[in-house]
Amino acid sequence: MKGSFRRRSTPTEDRAPLLAKIDALLAELHRVTGQVHTLKYADAIAKRNGWAENVDFADAAALRNVVAALNRTLQSKLAGS
């Protein structure tokens, strides 16, 4: 797993809870699916939708969108299991 985790810059007050929520949702997706979901997964969601290149550079509004997308993904995985 070397290189799959990156060091995150210190988030601003409005972004910190959203980044924590993203981490929690990624961990829950791992628990539900058995597949590891890293920040690269969240980055891909942000980039694919044009919100930001990655979550480290996303503003609070973009992070809320990523949280919503991850939550929808988690709900669909839970409904399918």
JOCORTA-V438147 format. One record per residue. N is the residue number from 1. OMEGA is omega in degrees with one decimal (none if undefined). Layout:
n:N omega:OMEGA
n:N omega:OMEGA
This chain:
n:1 omega:-179.1
n:2 omega:178.2
n:3 omega:-178.0
n:4 omega:178.2
n:5 omega:179.3
n:6 omega:178.7
n:7 omega:-177.4
n:8 omega:175.9
n:9 omega:179.9
n:10 omega:-177.0
n:11 omega:175.3
n:12 omega:-175.9
n:13 omega:-178.0
n:14 omega:-178.0
n:15 omega:-174.4
n:16 omega:-179.9
n:17 omega:179.3
n:18 omega:177.1
n:19 omega:176.6
n:20 omega:178.9
n:21 omega:176.9
n:22 omega:177.7
n:23 omega:-179.6
n:24 omega:179.4
n:25 omega:177.0
n:26 omega:177.6
n:27 omega:179.1
n:28 omega:175.8
n:29 omega:177.0
n:30 omega:-179.8
n:31 omega:-175.4
n:32 omega:-173.6
n:33 omega:-174.8
n:34 omega:178.3
n:35 omega:178.8
n:36 omega:176.0
n:37 omega:-178.5
n:38 omega:176.6
n:39 omega:177.0
n:40 omega:177.0
n:41 omega:177.8
n:42 omega:176.9
n:43 omega:-178.9
n:44 omega:177.5
n:45 omega:-179.6
n:46 omega:-177.7
n:47 omega:-178.1
n:48 omega:-179.2
n:49 omega:176.6
n:50 omega:-178.9
n:51 omega:-180.0
n:52 omega:176.4
n:53 omega:173.1
n:54 omega:-173.5
n:55 omega:178.3
n:56 omega:-178.6
n:57 omega:-177.7
n:58 omega:174.3
n:59 omega:-175.4
n:60 omega:-179.9
n:61 omega:178.3
n:62 omega:178.3
n:63 omega:176.1
n:64 omega:177.4
n:65 omega:178.4
n:66 omega:176.9
n:67 omega:-179.9
n:68 omega:179.9
n:69 omega:177.6
n:70 omega:178.8
n:71 omega:177.0
n:72 omega:178.5
n:73 omega:179.4
n:74 omega:-179.8
n:75 omega:179.3
n:76 omega:176.8
n:77 omega:179.0
n:78 omega:-179.5
n:79 omega:-178.7
n:80 omega:-176.5
n:81 omega:none
